[in-house]
Amino acid sequence: MKNIKDKSWYTLAVAICIGVVLLVILIRLNVVLNAIGTFLGFFSSVFLGAVIAYIINPLSLFFRNRVFCKIKKDSLKALMGNFAAFIAVIIMIVFLTVMVVPQLVDSVFTFTENLDDYVAGLQESLDSIGISSTVINLDALNKSSGEIFSSVSKYVKENIDTIMTTTVDVGKAISTGLIGFVLSIYFLAEKDKLIKGGKRFLKAVFKGNYDKVAYVLRKSNKILNRYIVYNLVDAMIIGIVNAIFMTVSGLPYVGLVSVIVAVTNIIPTFGPLIGAALGGFLLLLVEPWCAGAFLAFTAILQILDGYIIKPKLFGDSLGVSGLWILIGIVAGGKMFGVVGILLAIPTVAILDMLYHEFLLPYLEGNNNQEI
């Protein structure tokens, strides 16, 4: 009996069915994307755990290969490396929390207590540069500053439902983060088995093309790993140098501002500007000269970071022009927000690798055959 797949109408019927499915998807694209987003949302903790494990993995490998290198049993070496990596991350999180939260609370109270003085000083500054109170008058703000707490209290009473909903969402986010962190421990513990299973799956799917796929994955993993590690190291260096300068200069909020500067430095191109603006504003609440000294030092530090520290760390590991990086940052930010901005540089580097090592040789080979 003739197989149904050998029937003359079978290929046409399959093509029509695929076309109908694609047409329905395009017509109801928003519904499909929402459904996919809802489905993936059920696994948000799993995805987050995988991301955390991927970020912590280089630190785990460092402990495994450098600190516990004399341990002969590989399973014990991996266990000790993972344990040391997670302990180091937990200590860092606790340290930053203890350092930042009290100073953040203190800065909020400082702002509310001294708002009248800030407004008066700003009005004097405007008058000194020729912008009189007839043009910009801050008296109304100055008079109403004493009513801030009553206004906040009134807002809370009127929007209690929204606040409760937001509180629940924050609680869910925290629980998702904690579950993701716990799952990341299991991901790292099972990393070798997952890699072995992934290789077996890729060999079954791609067969003869497995070597090319494996090469692309290894190269992409290398690019992404280097970017993450070097970016975090660079941020840590910038934060420490900033903390040393602020301590020596006697500036307030050393921990809070240094953490802000370090974290925002991870964001490419625009991050240092955001960190400088936030840090400068916090110091402006104390003394204008503090903000001026901080901004001047930040400008010098960013020049040193751009021309000395980052080139020493990254070297030619990425090898992508600044124009394509800027285009990638803008496009990534438009499409995926902050995540797109953070991953723009390694994504551009991976696309550049694919273009130069695969697409361009393929096109040149076809052109040579035609000639």
C-alpha atoms as one frame of an Amber mdcrd trajectory, in Angstrom:
protein
   0.000   0.000   0.000   1.332   3.420  -0.940   2.460   5.573   2.019   0.266
   8.645   2.571   3.370  10.840   2.487   3.992   9.718  -1.084   0.582  10.932
  -2.251   0.720  13.822  -4.704  -1.606  15.975  -2.608   0.221  15.458   0.717
   2.896  18.182   0.263   0.314  20.700  -0.960  -2.003  19.948   1.988   0.833
  20.384   4.508   1.868  23.670   2.875  -1.737  24.957   2.972  -2.091  24.005
   6.652   1.166  25.749   7.541   0.062  28.819   5.584  -3.300  28.917   7.384
  -1.602  28.607  10.789   0.842  31.412   9.945  -2.003  33.604   8.682  -3.985
  33.089  11.910  -0.871  33.870  13.954  -0.252  37.100  12.025  -3.888  38.189
  12.313  -3.984  37.460  16.040  -0.349  38.325  16.709  -1.036  40.273  19.923
  -3.091  37.428  21.366  -0.396  34.895  20.445   2.388  37.003  21.957   0.373
  37.537  25.139  -0.287  33.808  25.377   3.405  33.032  24.878   4.336  35.665
  27.470   1.836  34.221  29.967   3.115  30.696  29.375   6.759  31.726  29.753
   5.817  33.704  32.864   5.054  30.406  34.602   8.747  29.553  34.200  10.135
  32.967  35.146  11.829  31.550  38.254  13.459  28.844  36.142  14.771  31.348
  33.585  16.003  33.626  36.358  17.739  30.699  38.052  19.471  29.776  34.793
  20.639  33.383  34.317  21.951  33.616  37.893  23.762  30.295  37.494  25.320
  31.463  34.214  26.566  34.688  35.823  27.947  32.914  38.917  29.511  30.091
  36.873  32.790  31.976  36.080  33.282  32.632  39.802  32.592  28.962  40.512
  35.153  27.934  37.885  37.685  30.319  39.432  37.320  28.678  42.850  37.285
  25.221  41.291  40.405  25.664  39.141  42.450  28.068  41.281  41.530  27.626
  44.945  40.523  23.954  45.066  42.759  22.782  42.221  44.625  20.299  44.467
  41.458  18.274  45.137  41.677  15.210  42.890  38.020  14.186  42.878  36.210
  16.273  40.227  32.779  16.034  41.853  34.124  17.272  45.192  36.074  20.022
  43.468  32.920  21.181  41.653  30.891  21.057  44.873  33.458  23.133  46.777
  33.732  25.635  43.909  29.947  26.101  43.723  29.633  26.428  47.494  32.417
  29.030  47.719  30.950  31.016  44.807  27.472  31.229  46.350  28.878  32.107
  49.788  30.910  34.916  48.200  27.819  36.248  46.372  25.672  36.117  49.530
  28.352  37.939  51.553  28.574  40.628  48.865  24.785  41.114  48.757  24.569
  41.385  52.556  27.517  43.782  52.662  26.029  46.070  50.015  22.602  45.990
  51.683  24.031  46.919  55.083  26.097  49.664  53.486  23.465  51.182  51.178
  20.068  50.952  52.913  20.890  53.070  56.021  22.495  55.773  53.877  19.539
  55.734  51.493  17.098  56.236  54.380  19.331  58.968  55.782  19.437  60.782
  52.429  15.608  60.722  52.189  15.256  62.239  55.675  17.946  64.803  54.869
  16.072  65.817  51.737  12.709  66.222  53.498  14.173  68.070  56.486  16.187
  70.530  54.422  13.833  71.069  51.484  13.133  74.675  52.515  16.856  75.466
  52.550  17.332  73.762  49.156  14.522  75.793  47.602  15.819  79.048  49.077
  19.351  78.294  47.893  18.105  77.438  44.415  16.144  80.698  44.254  19.275
  82.642  45.286  21.313  80.849  42.624  18.719  81.713  39.981  18.743  85.355
  41.094  22.547  85.483  40.952  22.607  84.388  37.295  19.947  86.915  36.324
  16.801  84.773  36.499  14.641  86.766  38.876  11.701  85.510  40.916   9.343
  87.201  38.440  10.452  84.645  35.838  10.735  81.556  38.084   9.201  81.913
  41.539   9.799  79.057  43.981   8.004  80.677  46.937   4.956  78.487  46.446
   7.118  75.375  46.645   8.888  76.772  49.674   5.603  77.456  51.487   4.156
  74.076  50.663   7.232  72.082  51.666   5.965  71.783  55.222   2.880  70.003
  53.946   4.784  67.167  52.283   4.014  64.589  54.940   0.327  65.480  55.040
   0.168  65.271  51.245   1.880  61.893  51.307  -0.510  60.679  53.994  -3.491
  61.861  51.948  -2.136  60.176  48.823  -1.662  56.897  50.689  -5.265  56.962
  51.964  -6.680  57.719  48.513  -4.568  55.116  46.696  -4.408  52.317  49.241
  -5.606  49.719  46.696  -2.878  50.611  44.226  -0.270  50.590  46.973  -1.414
  47.188  48.182  -1.323  45.805  44.642   2.181  47.198  44.156   3.253  45.705
  47.490   1.946  42.296  46.420   3.788  42.592  43.091   7.002  43.484  44.919
   6.495  40.497  47.211   6.010  38.231  44.194   9.167  39.627  42.578  11.159
  38.986  45.745   9.826  35.435  46.034  10.606  34.838  42.348  14.133  36.091
  42.939  14.621  33.840  45.971  13.271  30.796  44.124  15.488  31.659  41.148
  18.516  31.912  43.435  17.769  28.484  44.938  17.244  27.002  41.457  20.570
  28.465  40.322  22.280  26.291  42.956  20.713  23.200  41.381  21.584  24.404
  37.855  25.257  24.748  38.803  25.248  21.426  40.624  23.811  19.703  37.520
  25.807  21.774  35.026  27.979  18.927  33.706  24.981  16.648  33.179  23.030
  19.443  31.452  25.945  20.170  29.113  26.296  16.477  28.255  22.568  16.204
  27.572  22.637  19.372  25.462  25.500  18.037  23.327  23.640  14.784  22.738
  20.495  16.678  21.716  22.387  18.956  19.309  24.140  15.991  17.699  20.777
  14.318  17.147  19.236  17.471  15.634  22.056  18.874  13.496  23.939  15.626
  12.731  26.616  16.568  10.154  26.481  20.267  11.033  27.022  19.659  14.749
  30.670  20.804  14.703  29.728  24.189  13.231  26.874  24.669  15.698  29.109
  23.648  18.618  31.803  26.084  17.460  29.301  28.974  17.304  27.967  28.131
  20.770  31.480  27.890  22.255  32.540  31.177  20.688  29.308  32.921  21.750
  29.663  31.574  25.283  33.258  32.837  25.404  32.239  36.317  24.227  29.326
  36.551  26.668  31.387  35.206  29.585  34.219  37.636  28.976  31.827  40.533
  28.680  30.015  39.700  31.925  33.169  39.007  33.946  35.175  41.971  32.687
  32.185  44.310  33.015  31.637  43.279  36.640  35.351  43.608  37.408  35.411
  47.032  35.776  32.360  48.140  37.783  33.979  46.902  40.990  37.192  48.816
  40.240  35.265  52.021  39.498  33.198  51.662  42.675  36.270  51.044  44.870
  38.246  53.937  43.366  35.235  56.226  43.801  34.843  55.107  47.439  38.534
  55.796  48.130  38.286  59.298  46.640  35.111  60.155  48.561  36.600  58.857
  51.822  39.823  60.817  51.408  37.888  63.955  50.410  35.516  63.629  53.364
  32.398  63.442  51.178  29.204  61.949  52.678  27.248  58.889  51.514  30.404
  57.043  50.437  28.763  53.611  50.324  25.510  54.665  48.661  27.079  56.823
  45.954  29.882  54.338  45.230  27.390  51.487  44.785  25.265  53.672  42.480
  28.347  54.558  40.427  29.460  50.916  40.225  26.030  49.534  39.280  25.268
  52.178  36.662  28.764  51.710  35.204  27.609  48.254  34.052  25.188  49.959
  31.642  27.170  50.735  28.465  27.624  54.289  27.168  24.838  56.007  29.141
  25.349  54.297  32.506  28.185  56.533  33.793  26.094  59.634  33.008  23.182
  58.241  35.035  25.493  57.390  37.945  27.081  60.840  37.883  23.648  62.540
  37.837  22.270  60.467  40.728  25.419  60.764  42.828  25.714  64.486  42.120
  22.099  65.061  43.142  22.524  63.214  46.444  25.654  65.213  47.283  23.994
  68.447  46.178  21.493  67.905  48.989  24.380  68.225  51.454  26.712  70.834
  49.935  27.108  72.147  46.370  30.902  71.875  46.591  30.539  68.150  47.374
  28.594  67.650  44.166  31.126  69.708  42.192  34.094  67.728  43.524  32.321
  64.441  42.852  31.360  65.356  39.275  34.876  66.599  38.481  36.433  63.385
  39.787  33.803  61.261  37.978  34.689  62.930  34.667  38.388  62.148  35.192
  37.616  58.587  36.338  35.463  57.882  33.287  38.206  59.128  30.968  40.684
  56.798  32.686  38.138  53.969  32.532  37.475  54.474  28.825  41.100  54.796
  27.728  43.030  52.664  30.240  40.963  50.315  32.449  38.473  48.948  29.893
  41.092  48.440  27.108  43.308  46.573  29.605  40.422  44.334  30.680  38.661
  43.728  27.370  41.614  44.049  25.023  40.560  42.920  21.538  38.278  40.173
  22.871  35.198  41.796  21.338  36.716  43.566  18.354  33.570  45.472  17.357
  33.551  49.079  16.172  32.051  51.761  18.382  29.464  52.654  15.726  27.942
  49.157  15.683  27.981  49.037  19.483  26.089  52.344  19.669  23.573  51.134
  17.078  23.152  47.901  19.039  22.569  49.792  22.299  19.928  52.046  20.739
  18.156  49.175  18.950  18.391  46.869  21.985  16.982  49.548  24.262  14.074
  50.195  21.902  13.193  46.516  21.577  13.954  45.038  25.004  14.489  47.974
  27.372  17.241  47.764  30.001  17.945  44.085  29.229  18.483  44.988  25.569
  20.926  47.738  26.531  22.896  45.451  28.852  23.169  42.662  26.263  23.682
  44.909  23.237  27.494  44.727  23.177  27.879  40.907  23.397  24.987  40.451
  20.947  26.658  42.753  18.421  29.969  40.931  18.978  28.312  37.544  18.334
  26.554  38.834  15.189  29.877  40.287  14.012  31.523  36.880  14.551  28.781
  35.098  12.596  29.063  37.609   9.762  32.858  37.463   9.386  33.343  33.743
   9.999  30.280  32.266   8.269  28.084  34.601   6.196  30.849  36.571   4.449
  32.933  33.468   3.468  29.721  31.800   2.226  28.808  34.795   0.045  32.363
  35.110  -1.267  32.409  31.396  -2.068  29.180  31.660  -4.061  30.485  34.683
  -5.960  33.684  32.834  -6.852  31.679  29.863  -8.124  29.593  32.135 -10.369
  32.737  33.719 -11.812
